[in-house]
Structures are given as structure tokens and as C-alpha cells.
């Protein structure tokens, strides 16, 4: 048998829980989304600049799960150019163009800032 007893007030606990349910912590996701677009545009290899200027983001909330989705709309002949640049691709003449990991390094500082800011928000509530 487990018995739990408590004494005192729960004002700080209740204040923390109330603050967390207001989702204030997630309001900054638009800012992070825009920062990610800027970082991706700067890091994207470019000949014409079309792929670099085609980044966008969307903040999604599904079942209380918050997500930032970065996307690139530059598609040629059904092929997403940003993905071809990232992972490489075959050529029409039988050659291969090696990919260059530019997406992960561009977004890593954004992810780190999100994690740090969320941790500060949770621990200071």
C-alpha cells in the first residue's frame, strides 16, 4: 500500500501548470520558423537562386503536438530540387552528382535555440 500525504499550499505548482496550459511557450515558433527559412536560404547551394528563395515554413498543431514544417517549392519535372541537392542525384547522361548536407547544419542552431528556450521557460515557470 502507498500513502501520500501533503501539507501546505500548491500555489506555485498551480501557477506553473496554468502557465504551461496557456501554451505561451509555443508562441515563438513563428519566429523560429522564419529564422529557419533565412538560414536555409543562406545555406542552399545556388546557381540560379531559385531553390534558395523557395523556402517557407508552417507551424502545425495536431493533438496538442506543435511542429514547424519547413518546405521548398522549387520542383522541376516532379523532382524536389532541395532534396536532390541534399542527397545527390543521377544525371540524364548516366553520371551522378553527389549530395551536400546543407539542411541539417543550417537548422541545427535553430533546434538548439528552441531546446534552450523551452528549457528556460519550463524551469522558470
N, C-alpha and C positions, 0 to 999 in steps of 0.2 A: 504494500500500500504506500502511496506517495501523498504526502500532505504538504500543501503550500500555504504559508501564512504571509501576510503583508501588513505593514503599518505605514502610516503617513499618507502624503498626498501624491498624486500622479500628474501634477500639473506639467512638469517638464516632458514626461512621456506623452501625455495627451497633446501637448503643443507640437512635439516632434511628429507624431502620427498625423495630426491635422495638416501640418506643413507638407508632409510627403503626399497626402491625398490631393493637394491642390495642384500638383504637377508643375510647380514653378520651376523645378529643376530642368524640365524639358523645353522651356520656352526659348532657350538658347540654341536649340537645334537648327533653326533657320540661319543663325549666324554661322554655325559650323558648316552647314550645307554650302553657303556662299563662299566661305573660306576654302572649302574643298574644291569648288569649281575653279576658283582662282589658282589654287595650287596645281590642279590637273591641267589647266590651260597653259600654265608656265612650263610644266614638265613634259608636255606632249611633244614628241618629235614632229617637226612640221616641214613640209616642202611648200605647201600652199597656205597652211594656216587654217584650213577648213576644219580639220579634226580638233585642233586646239580651241577653236571658237565655238565648237558644237557641244560643249559640256553643259549639263544642267543638273538640278537635284530636286528631290521631292521628299518632304517629311511625311511619313505614313504612321498612322496609329491604328493598330489592329489588335483587338482583345487586350487592351492596356499594354501593348508592346510598341515601343517607339522605334522607328527606323529612319535612317537617312539613306535614300537611294540616289546614287549618282549615275547619270546616264549620258551617253553620247549619241547624237542623232546623225552623225555622218556615216551613211551606209551607201556603198556603191555595189551595184549588181547583187543586192541582197546580202552583202558581206559587211559586217560592222568593222570599220577601219581601225577604231581604237583597240579592238580585240586583236586584230591582225598585227598591229604594231607591238602590242604587249607580248603575244605568244608566238609570233612568226607565221609565215605562210609560204605555200608553194607558188611558183610563178607559172605563167602560161607556157613558158619555154622549157619547163621541167626543172628549173632551179629552185632554190629555197632562200628566203630572206629570214634571217634569224630574228627572233623577237627581242625586245628590250624591256626589262621590267622598269617601267616608269610610273605606273599607277600606285603600287604599294609604297614606294619611297615618298611619293607626293602626299599620300594620305596619312602616313604613319604619324607625323607631328599633330595632325588634326585629331586622330584617335587618342593620342597621348594626352592632349589638352582636354578632350571630352572626359576621359577617365579621371584625370586630376581634378577637374572642376566638379564632377559628380561626387567624387570622394569628399572634397571640401564641403560641398552642400550637405551631404548626408551627415558628416561628422560635426558640422556647426549648427545643425538644426536644434 
